[in-house]
Amino acid sequence: MDVKSPTVNHRRKYDASGRRRQAAQNREATIDVARRVFLSGGYAATTVARIAKATGVSVETIYKTFGGKPGLVRAIWERGLKGSGALSAERRSDAMRAGETDPRRIIENWGRFTTEVAPLTAPIMLLARDAAISDPELAGLLEKAEQAHLARMESNASDLIERGLLRPGLTLAEARDVLWAYSSIELYELLVVRRGWPIERFGRFVAAGMIAALLTPVEDGSSS
């Protein structure tokens, strides 16, 4: 009598990695297109349909992924904060700060990080700031971004104060506000956008201003 072999299921397990990779590529391409279109055509005049057409994805996909134009602005801003390196600028900054004991070098490095991150974030946030006057959802996004920025500067200031690296008598609020002002989009707007400063000059100015405001002046050793 013949014995039938048990049926073996040879179907391969579904691998979704290709689909996820394509989705990630589409997301990055959409952010690229949205940034370019927003900055060239303005926030109000730009439609999700235009971005979708330029990217080659559906309008539905953009809404599902980003939730509309305010979500696209958020995505552009968040990606800009990561900078241009393989590791995010925030993580690189934290590692630098933790491993450095000279406060001047820390702040000088922050100035260099500014030259990397500000050109990626400030233009879109300045555009969004102007458009938020008539867009409550965008205004809410900007408020959250501003609070996150302030909290980040407070964390930086707190670390330097705890390590005794700032000028004696300087309060946490004062140090935080100095860092916040020098890293603001408004300062970038005044000097880079309106006055045409090269970004390297702007970064040096930011570092020099923070050093002057936060650290004890170094004696040059010259005689009178």
Secondary structure, 3 states (H helix, E strand, C coil): CCCCCCCCCCCCCCCCHHHHHHHHHHHHHHHHHHHHHHHHHCCCCCCHHHHHHHHCCCHHHHHHHHCCHHHHHHHHHHHHHCCCCCCCHHHHHHHHHHHCCCHHHHHHHHHHHHHHHHHHHHHHHHHHHHHHHHCHHHHHHHHHHHHHHHHHHHHHHHHHHHCCCCCCCCCHHHHHHHHHHHCCHHHHHHHHHHCCCCHHHHHHHHHHHHHHHHCCCCCCCCCC
